[in-house]
Amino acid sequence: MLAFMQDPQKLSERFKSRVHVLDGGLATELEKRGHDISGKLWSAQVLLEDPG
C-alpha cells in the first residue's frame, strides 16, 4: 500500500504541490451498463432515471 494512503496528512500534502486529475471511470462503467452519456448533464440524467 502506498504511504500516502495510510496517512491522510501525506495525501493532503501531495495535493497542495500540484494539479491532479481524478478519474473514477464513472462514464465508462455507466456506458457499459447501457446508459446514455451523450448529453451535457449525463450524470444527473442517469441519477434521475436510475437512482438505485
N, C-alpha and C positions, 0 to 999 in steps of 0.2 A: 504494500500500500504506500502511496506517495505521502511524504511527510506532511505536506500542507493539508491533506485530507484528515489527518489525525488532530491537527491543531488549527482551529478556525482563525486564530490570530495570524498564523502564517499565510493562510489563504487571503485574508483581508490585506495583508501587506503586499501580496502578489498583485492584487487588483489595483493598488494605488500606483504602481510603477508604469503601467502602460495600458493601452486599449486591448480589450479581449472580446472576441466574438463567441457567443454561446449559441450552439445549435443543438437542440434536443431531438431533432428528427421528427417533430410532430407532423409536419406536412407529409413526409414520406409515409409514415405509419397510417395516417388518415386516408391517404390516397390508396394504399394497399387494401384498406378496408372498404373501398368503394365510394368514399365521399368526394364530392366535387370541390376542389380547392382552386378553381379558376377565378373566383371573384376577389375583389379587394378586401372584403371582410370575411374571408373564408372560415377563419377560426370561430368567429362569432356565429356565422351561419350554421356550422356544424353543431355548436352548443345548443342553438335553438331547435334544430331538427332532431338531435340525438343526445340529450343531456346526460344520459346514463352511462 
